[in-house]
Amino acid sequence: MGVNDLGIIDLGMSKPSDLIQGTLDLLILKTISLEPKHGWAIAKRIEQVTKDVLQVTQGALYPALHRLEQQGWISSEWKETDTGREAKFYRLTRAGRAQLERELEQWERLSSAVGLVIRMV
């Protein structure tokens, strides 16, 4: 098991980072699309939904969150967690929702095209 350039842990698949490359923003935007979450909760949700196939490290997550905030796609505020600790919660902005839609469309086109090649006989 190793960590790829995005800080996503490789759990034995041949090259999971090849398709994941460039999709960390999409994973984060989608994860917080329903409700604001703090960084640790975002990483845990991605891990849970992917049944531990994808594990985003802090070294990849927090720079990505900072970048998304700089681009105006997410905003943050300090709030108390369920455990009583202070944490920075991230939520989508209106621009972030539009970006999420664009990224989802691009992902669907890419995955559809890859699927066509894989099923080619």
N, CA, C and O atoms as CSV, one atom per row, in Angstrom:
chain,resi,resn,atom,element,x,y,z
A,1,MET,N,N,0.847,-1.163,0.000
A,1,MET,CA,C,0.000,0.000,0.000
A,1,MET,C,C,0.898,1.232,0.000
A,1,MET,O,O,1.814,1.324,0.817
A,2,GLY,N,N,0.651,2.177,-0.898
A,2,GLY,CA,C,1.432,3.397,-0.967
A,2,GLY,C,C,0.521,4.595,-1.130
A,2,GLY,O,O,-0.690,4.444,-1.286
A,3,VAL,N,N,1.099,5.786,-1.096
A,3,VAL,CA,C,0.332,7.013,-1.260
A,3,VAL,C,C,0.728,7.638,-2.591
A,3,VAL,O,O,1.913,7.817,-2.872
A,4,ASN,N,N,-0.271,7.968,-3.413
A,4,ASN,CA,C,0.034,8.562,-4.708
A,4,ASN,C,C,0.237,10.068,-4.578
A,4,ASN,O,O,0.204,10.608,-3.472
A,5,ASP,N,N,0.447,10.748,-5.708
A,5,ASP,CA,C,0.736,12.179,-5.707
A,5,ASP,C,C,-0.399,13.021,-5.127
A,5,ASP,O,O,-0.147,14.113,-4.618
A,6,LEU,N,N,-1.625,12.545,-5.191
A,6,LEU,CA,C,-2.746,13.290,-4.637
A,6,LEU,C,C,-2.927,13.026,-3.158
A,6,LEU,O,O,-3.788,13.632,-2.520
A,7,GLY,N,N,-2.124,12.127,-2.602
A,7,GLY,CA,C,-2.294,11.796,-1.199
A,7,GLY,C,C,-3.402,10.804,-0.985
A,7,GLY,O,O,-3.885,10.636,0.134
A,8,ILE,N,N,-3.813,10.141,-2.052
A,8,ILE,CA,C,-4.851,9.125,-1.936
A,8,ILE,C,C,-4.152,7.785,-1.814
A,8,ILE,O,O,-3.311,7.441,-2.645
A,9,ILE,N,N,-4.488,7.043,-0.805
A,9,ILE,CA,C,-3.800,5.795,-0.522
A,9,ILE,C,C,-4.149,4.746,-1.570
A,9,ILE,O,O,-5.320,4.513,-1.872
A,10,ASP,N,N,-3.129,4.129,-2.110
A,10,ASP,CA,C,-3.268,3.057,-3.086
A,10,ASP,C,C,-3.473,1.762,-2.312
A,10,ASP,O,O,-2.581,1.314,-1.592
A,11,LEU,N,N,-4.646,1.164,-2.461
A,11,LEU,CA,C,-4.961,-0.042,-1.710
A,11,LEU,C,C,-4.791,-1.295,-2.556
A,11,LEU,O,O,-5.542,-2.258,-2.404
A,12,GLY,N,N,-3.810,-1.284,-3.442
A,12,GLY,CA,C,-3.493,-2.498,-4.173
A,12,GLY,C,C,-3.975,-2.520,-5.606
A,12,GLY,O,O,-3.619,-3.438,-6.345
A,13,MET,N,N,-4.760,-1.560,-6.031
A,13,MET,CA,C,-5.162,-1.518,-7.423
A,13,MET,C,C,-3.934,-1.138,-8.239
A,13,MET,O,O,-3.018,-0.501,-7.718
A,14,SER,N,N,-3.906,-1.518,-9.500
A,14,SER,CA,C,-2.701,-1.297,-10.283
A,14,SER,C,C,-2.300,0.170,-10.346
A,14,SER,O,O,-1.161,0.505,-10.020
A,15,LYS,N,N,-3.180,1.030,-10.746
A,15,LYS,CA,C,-2.865,2.453,-10.844
A,15,LYS,C,C,-4.128,3.273,-10.588
A,15,LYS,O,O,-4.625,3.907,-11.518
A,16,PRO,N,N,-4.663,3.289,-9.378
A,16,PRO,CA,C,-5.905,4.029,-9.149
A,16,PRO,C,C,-5.742,5.515,-9.380
A,16,PRO,O,O,-6.720,6.193,-9.696
A,17,SER,N,N,-4.550,6.040,-9.234
A,17,SER,CA,C,-4.364,7.483,-9.387
A,17,SER,C,C,-4.516,7.931,-10.833
A,17,SER,O,O,-4.756,9.112,-11.083
A,18,ASP,N,N,-4.384,7.023,-11.789
A,18,ASP,CA,C,-4.491,7.433,-13.176
A,18,ASP,C,C,-5.862,8.018,-13.499
A,18,ASP,O,O,-5.945,9.047,-14.170
A,19,LEU,N,N,-6.937,7.383,-13.037
A,19,LEU,CA,C,-8.264,7.934,-13.270
A,19,LEU,C,C,-8.638,8.955,-12.212
A,19,LEU,O,O,-9.445,9.848,-12.471
A,20,ILE,N,N,-8.065,8.836,-11.028
A,20,ILE,CA,C,-8.385,9.766,-9.951
A,20,ILE,C,C,-7.700,11.107,-10.157
A,20,ILE,O,O,-8.144,12.130,-9.635
A,21,GLN,N,N,-6.606,11.094,-10.929
A,21,GLN,CA,C,-5.868,12.327,-11.166
A,21,GLN,C,C,-6.828,13.427,-11.599
A,21,GLN,O,O,-7.566,13.260,-12.570
A,22,GLY,N,N,-6.821,14.529,-10.898
A,22,GLY,CA,C,-7.684,15.649,-11.265
A,22,GLY,C,C,-9.097,15.543,-10.752
A,22,GLY,O,O,-9.905,16.428,-11.034
A,23,THR,N,N,-9.441,14.497,-10.005
A,23,THR,CA,C,-10.824,14.353,-9.539
A,23,THR,C,C,-10.989,14.637,-8.048
A,23,THR,O,O,-12.103,14.552,-7.531
A,24,LEU,N,N,-9.917,14.968,-7.355
A,24,LEU,CA,C,-10.038,15.248,-5.924
A,24,LEU,C,C,-11.005,16.402,-5.673
A,24,LEU,O,O,-11.802,16.347,-4.736
A,25,ASP,N,N,-10.943,17.442,-6.499
A,25,ASP,CA,C,-11.878,18.565,-6.349
A,25,ASP,C,C,-13.318,18.075,-6.477
A,25,ASP,O,O,-14.185,18.453,-5.689
A,26,LEU,N,N,-13.562,17.236,-7.471
A,26,LEU,CA,C,-14.906,16.699,-7.682
A,26,LEU,C,C,-15.368,15.901,-6.463
A,26,LEU,O,O,-16.509,16.046,-6.024
A,27,LEU,N,N,-14.494,15.067,-5.920
A,27,LEU,CA,C,-14.850,14.264,-4.749
A,27,LEU,C,C,-15.209,15.153,-3.562
A,27,LEU,O,O,-16.172,14.882,-2.846
A,28,ILE,N,N,-14.442,16.201,-3.360
A,28,ILE,CA,C,-14.704,17.113,-2.245
A,28,ILE,C,C,-16.003,17.875,-2.474
A,28,ILE,O,O,-16.851,17.934,-1.584
A,29,LEU,N,N,-16.167,18.459,-3.656
A,29,LEU,CA,C,-17.373,19.232,-3.948
A,29,LEU,C,C,-18.626,18.374,-3.788
A,29,LEU,O,O,-19.618,18.811,-3.203
A,30,LYS,N,N,-18.574,17.157,-4.308
A,30,LYS,CA,C,-19.730,16.269,-4.209
A,30,LYS,C,C,-20.008,15.898,-2.755
A,30,LYS,O,O,-21.164,15.830,-2.338
A,31,THR,N,N,-18.955,15.660,-1.990
A,31,THR,CA,C,-19.109,15.247,-0.594
A,31,THR,C,C,-19.774,16.322,0.249
A,31,THR,O,O,-20.548,16.001,1.152
A,32,ILE,N,N,-19.492,17.580,-0.022
A,32,ILE,CA,C,-20.114,18.647,0.782
A,32,ILE,C,C,-21.342,19.252,0.102
A,32,ILE,O,O,-21.853,20.277,0.553
A,33,SER,N,N,-21.814,18.634,-0.968
A,33,SER,CA,C,-22.951,19.198,-1.697
A,33,SER,C,C,-24.262,19.111,-0.906
A,33,SER,O,O,-25.158,19.927,-1.119
A,34,LEU,N,N,-24.387,18.150,-0.010
A,34,LEU,CA,C,-25.621,18.018,0.761
A,34,LEU,C,C,-25.609,18.814,2.054
A,34,LEU,O,O,-26.631,19.366,2.462
A,35,GLU,N,N,-24.448,18.873,2.697
A,35,GLU,CA,C,-24.346,19.616,3.952
A,35,GLU,C,C,-22.892,19.974,4.219
A,35,GLU,O,O,-21.983,19.282,3.762
A,36,PRO,N,N,-22.674,21.061,4.963
A,36,PRO,CA,C,-21.296,21.434,5.309
A,36,PRO,C,C,-20.633,20.341,6.150
A,36,PRO,O,O,-21.280,19.689,6.969
A,37,LYS,N,N,-19.345,20.160,5.931
A,37,LYS,CA,C,-18.576,19.171,6.689
A,37,LYS,C,C,-17.199,19.745,6.986
A,37,LYS,O,O,-16.695,20.594,6.251
A,38,HIS,N,N,-16.597,19.274,8.068
A,38,HIS,CA,C,-15.212,19.645,8.354
A,38,HIS,C,C,-14.292,18.667,7.642
A,38,HIS,O,O,-14.731,17.617,7.174
A,39,GLY,N,N,-13.011,19.019,7.565
A,39,GLY,CA,C,-12.055,18.249,6.770
A,39,GLY,C,C,-12.022,16.769,7.087
A,39,GLY,O,O,-12.094,15.938,6.181
A,40,TRP,N,N,-11.915,16.429,8.367
A,40,TRP,CA,C,-11.844,15.018,8.752
A,40,TRP,C,C,-13.105,14.281,8.303
A,40,TRP,O,O,-13.024,13.140,7.850
A,41,ALA,N,N,-14.273,14.924,8.425
A,41,ALA,CA,C,-15.539,14.299,8.022
A,41,ALA,C,C,-15.603,14.112,6.503
A,41,ALA,O,O,-16.174,13.134,6.021
A,42,ILE,N,N,-15.022,15.044,5.753
A,42,ILE,CA,C,-14.985,14.909,4.296
A,42,ILE,C,C,-14.164,13.668,3.925
A,42,ILE,O,O,-14.606,12.836,3.133
A,43,ALA,N,N,-12.973,13.559,4.504
A,43,ALA,CA,C,-12.104,12.414,4.212
A,43,ALA,C,C,-12.776,11.107,4.612
A,43,ALA,O,O,-12.728,10.134,3.859
A,44,LYS,N,N,-13.400,11.070,5.787
A,44,LYS,CA,C,-14.068,9.851,6.263
A,44,LYS,C,C,-15.248,9.480,5.376
A,44,LYS,O,O,-15.490,8.298,5.130
A,45,ARG,N,N,-15.986,10.478,4.894
A,45,ARG,CA,C,-17.138,10.192,4.032
A,45,ARG,C,C,-16.680,9.592,2.707
A,45,ARG,O,O,-17.296,8.647,2.214
A,46,ILE,N,N,-15.608,10.127,2.125
A,46,ILE,CA,C,-15.072,9.567,0.883
A,46,ILE,C,C,-14.633,8.125,1.116
A,46,ILE,O,O,-14.901,7.246,0.298
A,47,GLU,N,N,-13.965,7.895,2.227
A,47,GLU,CA,C,-13.525,6.550,2.580
A,47,GLU,C,C,-14.727,5.612,2.742
A,47,GLU,O,O,-14.716,4.489,2.237
A,48,GLN,N,N,-15.751,6.074,3.440
A,48,GLN,CA,C,-16.940,5.254,3.690
A,48,GLN,C,C,-17.677,4.924,2.395
A,48,GLN,O,O,-18.019,3.767,2.153
A,49,VAL,N,N,-17.920,5.933,1.565
A,49,VAL,CA,C,-18.681,5.728,0.334
A,49,VAL,C,C,-17.940,4.800,-0.624
A,49,VAL,O,O,-18.570,4.015,-1.333
A,50,THR,N,N,-16.612,4.882,-0.653
A,50,THR,CA,C,-15.833,4.046,-1.567
A,50,THR,C,C,-15.422,2.720,-0.941
A,50,THR,O,O,-14.607,1.991,-1.507
A,51,LYS,N,N,-15.977,2.407,0.217
A,51,LYS,CA,C,-15.671,1.155,0.912
A,51,LYS,C,C,-14.162,0.984,1.091
A,51,LYS,O,O,-13.609,-0.086,0.836
A,52,ASP,N,N,-13.511,2.059,1.533
A,52,ASP,CA,C,-12.085,2.105,1.835
A,52,ASP,C,C,-11.165,2.005,0.618
A,52,ASP,O,O,-9.953,1.866,0.785
A,53,VAL,N,N,-11.704,2.071,-0.596
A,53,VAL,CA,C,-10.847,2.042,-1.779
A,53,VAL,C,C,-10.075,3.353,-1.894
A,53,VAL,O,O,-8.902,3.353,-2.267
A,54,LEU,N,N,-10.733,4.477,-1.573
A,54,LEU,CA,C,-10.075,5.774,-1.610
A,54,LEU,C,C,-9.957,6.316,-0.199
A,54,LEU,O,O,-10.942,6.382,0.536
A,55,GLN,N,N,-8.759,6.700,0.170
A,55,GLN,CA,C,-8.509,7.328,1.458
A,55,GLN,C,C,-7.693,8.581,1.183
A,55,GLN,O,O,-6.539,8.494,0.762
A,56,VAL,N,N,-8.281,9.734,1.416
A,56,VAL,CA,C,-7.626,10.997,1.134
A,56,VAL,C,C,-6.812,11.413,2.355
A,56,VAL,O,O,-7.340,11.528,3.460
A,57,THR,N,N,-5.530,11.635,2.139
A,57,THR,CA,C,-4.666,12.032,3.248
A,57,THR,C,C,-4.842,13.523,3.556
A,57,THR,O,O,-5.302,14.291,2.711
A,58,GLN,N,N,-4.472,13.914,4.761
A,58,GLN,CA,C,-4.535,15.323,5.148
A,58,GLN,C,C,-3.638,16.172,4.261
A,58,GLN,O,O,-3.955,17.322,3.960
A,59,GLY,N,N,-2.521,15.598,3.850
A,59,GLY,CA,C,-1.578,16.321,3.000
A,59,GLY,C,C,-2.125,16.655,1.629
A,59,GLY,O,O,-1.612,17.560,0.970
A,60,ALA,N,N,-3.142,15.959,1.186
A,60,ALA,CA,C,-3.804,16.260,-0.081
A,60,ALA,C,C,-5.093,17.033,0.150
A,60,ALA,O,O,-5.426,17.934,-0.620
A,61,LEU,N,N,-5.817,16.687,1.203
A,61,LEU,CA,C,-7.137,17.269,1.453
A,61,LEU,C,C,-7.065,18.758,1.759
A,61,LEU,O,O,-7.755,19.555,1.123
A,62,TYR,N,N,-6.239,19.137,2.723
A,62,TYR,CA,C,-6.257,20.533,3.166
A,62,TYR,C,C,-5.740,21.508,2.114
A,62,TYR,O,O,-6.299,22.598,1.991
A,63,PRO,N,N,-4.700,21.173,1.348
A,63,PRO,CA,C,-4.343,22.072,0.241
A,63,PRO,C,C,-5.463,22.186,-0.800
A,63,PRO,O,O,-5.680,23.259,-1.364
A,64,ALA,N,N,-6.169,21.085,-1.053
A,64,ALA,CA,C,-7.285,21.119,-2.001
A,64,ALA,C,C,-8.410,22.003,-1.469
A,64,ALA,O,O,-8.983,22.794,-2.217
A,65,LEU,N,N,-8.728,21.873,-0.184
A,65,LEU,CA,C,-9.771,22.724,0.412
A,65,LEU,C,C,-9.377,24.195,0.316
A,65,LEU,O,O,-10.208,25.044,-0.007
A,66,HIS,N,N,-8.130,24.490,0.592
A,66,HIS,CA,C,-7.646,25.865,0.506
A,66,HIS,C,C,-7.776,26.387,-0.933
A,66,HIS,O,O,-8.229,27.510,-1.158
A,67,ARG,N,N,-7.371,25.554,-1.901
A,67,ARG,CA,C,-7.456,25.934,-3.309
A,67,ARG,C,C,-8.909,26.182,-3.727
A,67,ARG,O,O,-9.199,27.160,-4.416
A,68,LEU,N,N,-9.818,25.301,-3.311
A,68,LEU,CA,C,-11.231,25.457,-3.655
A,68,LEU,C,C,-11.810,26.725,-3.032
A,68,LEU,O,O,-12.647,27.396,-3.636
A,69,GLU,N,N,-11.360,27.046,-1.826
A,69,GLU,CA,C,-11.828,28.265,-1.164
A,69,GLU,C,C,-11.289,29.497,-1.890
A,69,GLU,O,O,-12.011,30.479,-2.068
A,70,GLN,N,N,-10.031,29.450,-2.307
A,70,GLN,CA,C,-9.433,30.558,-3.052
A,70,GLN,C,C,-10.160,30.793,-4.376
A,70,GLN,O,O,-10.268,31.929,-4.840
A,71,GLN,N,N,-10.658,29.706,-4.982
A,71,GLN,CA,C,-11.374,29.822,-6.254
A,71,GLN,C,C,-12.825,30.275,-6.056
A,71,GLN,O,O,-13.531,30.540,-7.029
A,72,GLY,N,N,-13.263,30.362,-4.811
A,72,GLY,CA,C,-14.616,30.811,-4.537
A,72,GLY,C,C,-15.666,29.723,-4.655
A,72,GLY,O,O,-16.860,30.023,-4.664
A,73,TRP,N,N,-15.250,28.462,-4.744
A,73,TRP,CA,C,-16.193,27.353,-4.905
A,73,TRP,C,C,-16.711,26.825,-3.578
A,73,TRP,O,O,-17.768,26.197,-3.521
A,74,ILE,N,N,-15.960,27.081,-2.507
A,74,ILE,CA,C,-16.414,26.715,-1.173
A,74,ILE,C,C,-16.126,27.878,-0.233
A,74,ILE,O,O,-15.274,28.723,-0.507
A,75,SER,N,N,-16.844,27.903,0.869
A,75,SER,CA,C,-16.551,28.867,1.926
A,75,SER,C,C,-16.453,28.077,3.219
A,75,SER,O,O,-16.844,26.912,3.286
A,76,SER,N,N,-15.928,28.725,4.236
A,76,SER,CA,C,-15.741,28.002,5.491
A,76,SER,C,C,-16.088,28.884,6.672
A,76,SER,O,O,-16.065,30.113,6.593
A,77,GLU,N,N,-16.408,28.222,7.766
A,77,GLU,CA,C,-16.614,28.923,9.026
A,77,GLU,C,C,-16.283,27.968,10.163
A,77,GLU,O,O,-16.491,26.759,10.065
A,78,TRP,N,N,-15.765,28.539,11.243
A,78,TRP,CA,C,-15.431,27.755,12.423
A,78,TRP,C,C,-16.701,27.491,13.202
A,78,TRP,O,O,-17.464,28.409,13.505
A,79,LYS,N,N,-16.923,26.212,13.527
A,79,LYS,CA,C,-18.088,25.811,14.315
A,79,LYS,C,C,-17.682,24.673,15.236
A,79,LYS,O,O,-16.606,24.090,15.100
A,80,GLU,N,N,-18.553,24.376,16.161
A,80,GLU,CA,C,-18.311,23.269,17.077
A,80,GLU,C,C,-18.794,21.966,16.451
A,80,GLU,O,O,-19.871,21.914,15.857
A,81,THR,N,N,-17.991,20.921,16.588
A,81,THR,CA,C,-18.367,19.598,16.078
A,81,THR,C,C,-19.277,18.904,17.084
A,81,THR,O,O,-19.534,19.426,18.169
A,82,ASP,N,N,-19.755,17.732,16.714
A,82,ASP,CA,C,-20.590,16.927,17.621
A,82,ASP,C,C,-19.840,16.551,18.899
A,82,ASP,O,O,-20.449,16.324,19.944
A,83,THR,N,N,-18.528,16.490,18.802
A,83,THR,CA,C,-17.720,16.109,19.965
A,83,THR,C,C,-17.304,17.316,20.805
A,83,THR,O,O,-16.589,17.166,21.796
A,84,GLY,N,N,-17.750,18.509,20.414
A,84,GLY,CA,C,-17.448,19.705,21.189
A,84,GLY,C,C,-16.171,20.413,20.800
A,84,GLY,O,O,-15.801,21.403,21.430
A,85,ARG,N,N,-15.493,19.935,19.786
A,85,ARG,CA,C,-14.255,20.580,19.328
A,85,ARG,C,C,-14.575,21.616,18.254
A,85,ARG,O,O,-15.570,21.497,17.539
A,86,GLU,N,N,-13.728,22.623,18.151
A,86,GLU,CA,C,-13.866,23.621,17.088
A,86,GLU,C,C,-13.229,23.075,15.815
A,86,GLU,O,O,-12.140,22.502,15.854
A,87,ALA,N,N,-13.907,23.253,14.696
A,87,ALA,CA,C,-13.379,22.810,13.409
A,87,ALA,C,C,-13.889,23.736,12.323
A,87,ALA,O,O,-14.930,24.375,12.469
A,88,LYS,N,N,-13.150,23.798,11.244
A,88,LYS,CA,C,-13.540,24.603,10.097
A,88,LYS,C,C,-14.482,23.768,9.231
A,88,LYS,O,O,-14.094,22.715,8.725
A,89,PHE,N,N,-15.704,24.232,9.063
A,89,PHE,CA,C,-16.698,23.547,8.239
A,89,PHE,C,C,-16.737,24.198,6.861
A,89,PHE,O,O,-16.720,25.423,6.734
A,90,TYR,N,N,-16.788,23.357,5.836
A,90,TYR,CA,C,-16.779,23.823,4.450
A,90,TYR,C,C,-18.136,23.578,3.817
A,90,TYR,O,O,-18.767,22.543,4.034
A,91,ARG,N,N,-18.575,24.556,3.025
A,91,ARG,CA,C,-19.839,24.410,2.298
A,91,ARG,C,C,-19.664,24.943,0.889
A,91,ARG,O,O,-18.790,25.771,0.630
A,92,LEU,N,N,-20.502,24.463,-0.020
A,92,LEU,CA,C,-20.458,24.934,-1.404
A,92,LEU,C,C,-21.026,26.338,-1.498
A,92,LEU,O,O,-21.980,26.681,-0.799
A,93,THR,N,N,-20.442,27.136,-2.352
A,93,THR,CA,C,-21.008,28.430,-2.702
A,93,THR,C,C,-21.859,28.234,-3.956
A,93,THR,O,O,-21.898,27.141,-4.519
A,94,ARG,N,N,-22.519,29.266,-4.378
A,94,ARG,CA,C,-23.293,29.181,-5.631
A,94,ARG,C,C,-22.358,28.847,-6.796
A,94,ARG,O,O,-22.685,28.022,-7.648
A,95,ALA,N,N,-21.202,29.494,-6.821
A,95,ALA,CA,C,-20.212,29.201,-7.870
A,95,ALA,C,C,-19.722,27.759,-7.758
A,95,ALA,O,O,-19.441,27.119,-8.771
A,96,GLY,N,N,-19.621,27.249,-6.536
A,96,GLY,CA,C,-19.201,25.868,-6.314
A,96,GLY,C,C,-20.218,24.871,-6.842
A,96,GLY,O,O,-19.852,23.830,-7.387
A,97,ARG,N,N,-21.498,25.191,-6.680
A,97,ARG,CA,C,-22.541,24.305,-7.221
A,97,ARG,C,C,-22.459,24.247,-8.749
A,97,ARG,O,O,-22.609,23.183,-9.350
A,98,ALA,N,N,-22.222,25.403,-9.364
A,98,ALA,CA,C,-22.076,25.440,-10.831
A,98,ALA,C,C,-20.838,24.652,-11.252
A,98,ALA,O,O,-20.878,23.916,-12.238
A,99,GLN,N,N,-19.741,24.803,-10.512
A,99,GLN,CA,C,-18.521,24.060,-10.824
A,99,GLN,C,C,-18.734,22.566,-10.648
A,99,GLN,O,O,-18.251,21.773,-11.457
A,100,LEU,N,N,-19.444,22.177,-9.611
A,100,LEU,CA,C,-19.742,20.757,-9.388
A,100,LEU,C,C,-20.491,20.189,-10.590
A,100,LEU,O,O,-20.175,19.095,-11.057
A,101,GLU,N,N,-21.472,20.919,-11.089
A,101,GLU,CA,C,-22.218,20.444,-12.261
A,101,GLU,C,C,-21.294,20.276,-13.467
A,101,GLU,O,O,-21.383,19.281,-14.186
A,102,ARG,N,N,-20.402,21.253,-13.688
A,102,ARG,CA,C,-19.453,21.148,-14.804
A,102,ARG,C,C,-18.537,19.939,-14.630
A,102,ARG,O,O,-18.300,19.189,-15.577
A,103,GLU,N,N,-18.032,19.759,-13.429
A,103,GLU,CA,C,-17.109,18.642,-13.177
A,103,GLU,C,C,-17.821,17.301,-13.310
A,103,GLU,O,O,-17.242,16.340,-13.816
A,104,LEU,N,N,-19.075,17.226,-12.858
A,104,LEU,CA,C,-19.842,15.985,-13.013
A,104,LEU,C,C,-20.053,15.655,-14.485
A,104,LEU,O,O,-19.923,14.500,-14.892
A,105,GLU,N,N,-20.382,16.673,-15.287
A,105,GLU,CA,C,-20.556,16.455,-16.726
A,105,GLU,C,C,-19.267,15.958,-17.361
A,105,GLU,O,O,-19.294,15.028,-18.166
A,106,GLN,N,N,-18.122,16.573,-17.004
A,106,GLN,CA,C,-16.833,16.140,-17.548
A,106,GLN,C,C,-16.509,14.715,-17.124
A,106,GLN,O,O,-16.025,13.918,-17.928
A,107,TRP,N,N,-16.778,14.392,-15.856
A,107,TRP,CA,C,-16.510,13.043,-15.356
A,107,TRP,C,C,-17.364,12.014,-16.102
A,107,TRP,O,O,-16.874,10.949,-16.476
A,108,GLU,N,N,-18.649,12.338,-16.316
A,108,GLU,CA,C,-19.536,11.420,-17.040
A,108,GLU,C,C,-19.037,11.190,-18.462
A,108,GLU,O,O,-19.052,10.059,-18.948
A,109,ARG,N,N,-18.592,12.263,-19.138
A,109,ARG,CA,C,-18.053,12.103,-20.501
A,109,ARG,C,C,-16.809,11.229,-20.494
A,109,ARG,O,O,-16.666,10.332,-21.324
A,110,LEU,N,N,-15.903,11.497,-19.546
A,110,LEU,CA,C,-14.666,10.731,-19.463
A,110,LEU,C,C,-14.940,9.268,-19.154
A,110,LEU,O,O,-14.425,8.380,-19.834
A,111,SER,N,N,-15.752,9.013,-18.125
A,111,SER,CA,C,-15.998,7.617,-17.738
A,111,SER,C,C,-16.767,6.869,-18.826
A,111,SER,O,O,-16.556,5.672,-19.022
A,112,SER,N,N,-17.644,7.557,-19.525
A,112,SER,CA,C,-18.373,6.933,-20.634
A,112,SER,C,C,-17.403,6.569,-21.765
A,112,SER,O,O,-17.482,5.477,-22.327
A,113,ALA,N,N,-16.500,7.478,-22.089
A,113,ALA,CA,C,-15.529,7.220,-23.155
A,113,ALA,C,C,-14.607,6.057,-22.782
A,113,ALA,O,O,-14.314,5.201,-23.618
A,114,VAL,N,N,-14.155,6.028,-21.536
A,114,VAL,CA,C,-13.303,4.930,-21.077
A,114,VAL,C,C,-14.073,3.619,-21.155
A,114,VAL,O,O,-13.526,2.596,-21.566
A,115,GLY,N,N,-15.353,3.650,-20.757
A,115,GLY,CA,C,-16.186,2.461,-20.826
A,115,GLY,C,C,-16.321,1.927,-22.238
A,115,GLY,O,O,-16.308,0.716,-22.455
A,116,LEU,N,N,-16.450,2.829,-23.193
A,116,LEU,CA,C,-16.542,2.402,-24.600
A,116,LEU,C,C,-15.287,1.664,-25.031
A,116,LEU,O,O,-15.371,0.631,-25.695
A,117,VAL,N,N,-14.135,2.178,-24.665
A,117,VAL,CA,C,-12.877,1.545,-25.043
A,117,VAL,C,C,-12.731,0.193,-24.358
A,117,VAL,O,O,-12.301,-0.778,-24.980
A,118,ILE,N,N,-13.086,0.128,-23.088
A,118,ILE,CA,C,-12.947,-1.129,-22.337
A,118,ILE,C,C,-13.850,-2.216,-22.912
A,118,ILE,O,O,-13.459,-3.383,-22.957
A,119,ARG,N,N,-15.055,-1.847,-23.351
A,119,ARG,CA,C,-15.999,-2.846,-23.860
A,119,ARG,C,C,-15.772,-3.180,-25.324
A,119,ARG,O,O,-16.433,-4.061,-25.874
A,120,MET,N,N,-14.847,-2.483,-25.952
A,120,MET,CA,C,-14.568,-2.698,-27.372
A,120,MET,C,C,-14.055,-4.127,-27.573
A,120,MET,O,O,-13.211,-4.602,-26.814
A,121,VAL,N,N,-14.572,-4.808,-28.601
A,121,VAL,CA,C,-14.145,-6.174,-28.862
A,121,VAL,C,C,-13.233,-6.254,-30.055
A,121,VAL,O,O,-12.779,-7.341,-30.414
